[in-house]
Amino acid sequence: MSKVALVTDSTACIPKDLMQKYQISVAPQVLVWGEETFLDGVDIQPDEYYIRLRNSKIMPTTSQASPQSFNDIYSHLLEEGYEVLTILLSAQLSGTLISAQQALENFPGAPVEIIDSYTVAMAMGFQVLAAARAAEQGANLAECKAIAEQARQKTGVIFAVDTLEFLHRGGRIGGGARLLGTALNLKPIFEISGGQVEPVEKVRTRKKSISRLLELIDERIDGKQPIRLATLHANSPQEACQIMELVNSRFEAVESLFTVVSPVVGTHAGPGTVGVAYMAGM
């Protein structure tokens, strides 16, 4: 019987206990800070990242996971006799998928599939977990891929940022939107739609943005069952805990996870970002 291994990148932000349980391999994204380079979630963790960010005069930038990272992962898994399903963050947000494809050229004919999640964070994480759980039950590579593609249609992530500065620096929004939002003290809500960061609404206060975020999750789920939810945050654990309590009281989720976004995701979203990822109907 074939064995299927799951591979993703560090922006999936899957809790470590689940990564270990399902033996999910992770290609780390890259954080560039002045003359220093860090592997996301390997050389630098969220807590130390935000401490350093608060005191640094130099702002970090990011780079996609390298082809070598995927080459090393594929080489190991194929030697162990695995078929490999790779699920990566949206190709419209990063060139990571290209890195994986370049690495795969070193293994012609190998049983490796690469798919675009069209999203990020635990919206991607739920797709990975759905396929990993199927693999654990004996599903083959084609079946795991089909399940991941089905999950892709049932996942999403909505998040509220505290400032537009970081999305602007990362090229996700224009300067005009950043200046307008800052001048009016707006707290925008975004979602990943069609693989891109898309604005949903702008509200005047942080409290209202969190309340509206939950309403939007309710709209997106639209009564579908079962529900899997994950709160996410960038250096805002207390608010994320509050959101977790609210979603648990509002929805009957079969899985409810508390997650911290990786330094690379935090570089683009910015400190204070909170959100909810979901998978509904699967």
C-alpha positions in Angstrom: 0.0 0.0 0.0 1.3 3.4 -0.9 2.2 5.9 1.8 1.5 9.6 1.3 3.4 12.4 3.0 2.3 16.0 3.3 4.5 18.9 2.6 3.6 22.6 3.2 5.4 25.9 3.9 5.8 27.8 7.2 3.0 30.2 6.5 0.5 27.4 7.1 1.0 28.1 10.9 -0.3 24.6 11.8 0.1 23.9 15.6 3.2 21.9 16.3 1.4 19.0 17.9 -0.6 18.4 14.8 2.5 18.8 12.6 4.2 16.1 14.6 1.1 13.8 14.8 0.7 13.7 11.0 4.4 14.0 10.3 3.9 17.0 8.0 7.1 18.4 6.5 7.6 22.2 6.3 9.7 24.3 3.9 10.5 27.5 5.8 10.0 30.8 4.2 12.9 33.3 4.6 13.1 36.5 6.7 15.7 39.0 5.7 16.7 41.5 8.4 19.4 43.8 7.3 22.5 41.7 6.8 20.9 38.7 8.6 18.8 35.9 7.1 16.5 33.7 9.2 14.5 30.6 8.3 10.8 31.3 9.3 9.9 29.4 12.5 13.3 27.7 12.6 15.9 30.4 13.3 13.4 32.9 14.7 10.1 32.4 16.5 7.2 34.8 16.8 7.9 36.0 20.4 11.5 37.0 19.6 10.5 38.4 16.3 8.1 40.9 17.8 10.5 41.9 20.5 13.1 42.6 17.9 10.7 44.4 15.6 9.7 46.7 18.4 13.3 47.8 19.0 14.7 47.7 15.4 15.3 50.6 13.2 15.6 48.3 10.2 12.4 46.7 8.9 12.6 43.1 7.8 11.6 41.8 4.4 10.7 38.3 3.2 11.7 35.8 0.5 10.2 32.6 -0.7 11.2 29.2 0.5 14.2 28.0 -1.5 14.2 25.2 -4.1 16.9 23.6 -2.0 14.5 23.3 1.0 12.0 21.4 -1.2 14.8 19.4 -2.8 16.0 18.2 0.7 12.4 17.3 1.8 11.6 15.5 -1.4 14.9 13.6 -1.4 14.3 12.3 2.1 10.6 11.4 1.7 11.1 9.6 -1.7 14.0 7.6 -0.2 11.6 6.5 2.5 9.2 5.3 -0.1 6.5 8.0 0.2 4.4 9.6 -2.4 4.2 13.3 -1.7 1.5 15.9 -1.8 2.7 19.5 -1.5 0.2 22.2 -0.6 1.5 25.8 -0.6 0.4 29.3 -0.1 -1.2 31.3 -2.9 1.1 31.7 -5.9 -0.3 35.3 -6.1 1.3 36.0 -2.8 4.6 34.3 -3.2 6.9 32.5 -5.6 7.1 29.5 -3.2 5.2 27.2 -5.6 7.8 27.9 -8.3 10.5 26.9 -5.9 8.8 23.6 -5.3 8.4 23.0 -9.0 12.0 23.8 -9.6 13.1 21.3 -7.0 10.8 18.6 -8.5 12.7 18.9 -11.8 15.5 17.0 -9.9 13.2 14.0 -9.5 11.7 13.2 -12.9 8.8 10.8 -12.7 8.6 10.9 -9.0 5.2 10.5 -7.3 5.0 14.2 -6.2 2.0 16.5 -6.6 2.1 20.3 -6.0 -1.1 22.3 -5.5 -1.8 25.9 -4.9 -4.0 26.5 -1.8 -5.0 29.9 -3.0 -4.7 31.1 0.6 -2.5 31.3 3.6 -2.3 30.6 7.4 -4.8 28.0 8.8 -7.1 28.3 5.8 -4.2 26.5 4.1 -3.5 24.5 7.2 -7.0 23.0 7.2 -6.4 21.8 3.6 -3.2 20.2 4.7 -4.8 18.5 7.7 -7.7 17.2 5.6 -5.3 15.5 3.2 -3.0 14.3 6.1 -6.0 12.7 7.9 -7.0 11.0 4.7 -3.5 9.7 4.2 -3.5 8.3 7.7 -6.7 6.4 6.8 -4.9 4.9 3.8 -5.9 7.2 1.0 -3.5 7.2 -2.0 -1.9 10.2 -3.6 -4.7 10.9 -6.1 -7.3 10.6 -3.4 -5.4 12.9 -1.0 -5.0 15.5 -3.8 -8.8 15.3 -4.6 -9.6 15.8 -0.9 -7.2 18.8 -0.6 -8.8 20.4 -3.7 -12.3 19.8 -2.3 -11.1 21.4 1.0 -9.8 24.4 -0.9 -13.3 25.3 -1.9 -14.5 25.2 1.7 -11.8 27.2 3.5 -11.2 30.9 4.1 -9.6 33.4 6.4 -10.8 36.8 7.4 -8.6 39.1 9.5 -8.5 42.6 10.9 -5.3 44.6 10.9 -4.3 47.2 13.5 -2.4 49.3 10.9 -2.2 49.4 7.1 1.5 50.2 7.2 2.8 46.6 6.9 0.4 45.6 4.1 1.6 48.7 2.3 5.3 47.9 2.8 4.7 44.4 1.5 3.1 45.7 -1.7 -0.4 44.4 -0.8 -2.1 47.8 -0.8 -1.2 51.2 -2.4 0.1 54.2 -0.6 -3.2 56.1 -1.0 -5.2 53.5 0.8 -2.6 53.4 3.6 -2.6 57.2 4.1 -6.4 57.4 4.0 -6.8 54.6 6.5 -4.2 56.2 8.9 -5.8 59.6 8.6 -9.3 58.3 9.4 -8.0 55.8 12.0 -9.8 53.1 10.2 -9.5 49.4 11.2 -9.9 47.5 7.9 -11.0 43.9 7.5 -9.5 41.8 4.8 -9.9 38.3 3.5 -7.9 36.1 1.1 -10.1 35.7 -2.0 -9.0 34.2 -5.3 -5.5 33.9 -3.9 -5.2 37.6 -3.1 -5.6 39.9 -0.2 -8.9 41.7 -0.7 -10.5 44.4 1.4 -13.9 43.6 2.9 -14.9 46.5 5.1 -13.5 49.5 7.0 -14.7 50.2 10.5 -13.9 52.9 12.9 -12.8 51.1 16.1 -10.9 47.9 17.0 -13.9 46.6 18.9 -16.2 47.0 16.0 -13.7 45.4 13.6 -13.6 42.2 15.7 -17.4 42.1 16.1 -17.8 42.5 12.3 -15.1 39.9 11.7 -17.2 37.3 13.5 -20.3 38.3 11.6 -18.5 37.8 8.4 -17.3 34.4 9.4 -20.9 33.5 10.2 -21.9 34.7 6.7 -19.1 32.7 5.0 -20.0 29.5 6.8 -23.6 30.0 6.0 -24.9 27.1 8.1 -22.5 24.5 6.6 -21.4 21.6 8.8 -19.1 20.4 10.1 -17.1 23.5 11.1 -13.4 23.8 11.8 -12.1 27.1 13.1 -8.7 28.6 14.0 -8.1 31.9 15.6 -4.8 33.6 14.5 -2.9 36.5 15.8 0.3 38.5 15.3 1.5 39.5 18.8 -2.1 40.0 20.1 -2.8 36.9 22.2 -5.3 38.4 24.6 -7.6 39.6 21.7 -7.1 36.2 20.0 -8.2 34.5 23.2 -11.3 36.7 23.4 -12.1 35.8 19.8 -11.6 32.1 20.6 -14.2 32.4 23.4 -16.6 34.2 21.1 -16.3 31.7 18.2 -16.6 28.8 20.5 -19.8 30.2 22.0 -21.2 31.1 18.5 -20.4 28.0 16.5 -20.5 24.3 17.2 -17.0 23.5 15.8 -15.7 20.0 15.6 -12.2 21.5 15.8 -11.1 24.8 17.3 -7.5 25.8 17.2 -5.5 28.7 18.6 -2.6 29.7 16.3 0.1 32.3 16.1 1.1 33.5 12.6 4.8 33.0 11.7 7.2 35.9 11.5 7.0 36.0 7.7 3.2 36.3 7.8 3.6 38.9 10.6 5.9 40.9 8.5 3.2 41.5 5.9 0.1 41.7 8.2 1.7 43.6 11.0 1.6 43.4 14.8 -1.9 43.5 16.2 -3.5 41.5 13.4 -6.2 39.1 14.5 -8.3 36.8 12.4 -10.2 33.6 12.0 -9.6 30.8 9.5 -12.3 28.3 8.8 -13.3 25.1 6.9 -17.0 24.5 6.7 -18.9 21.6 5.2 -16.2 19.0 5.3 
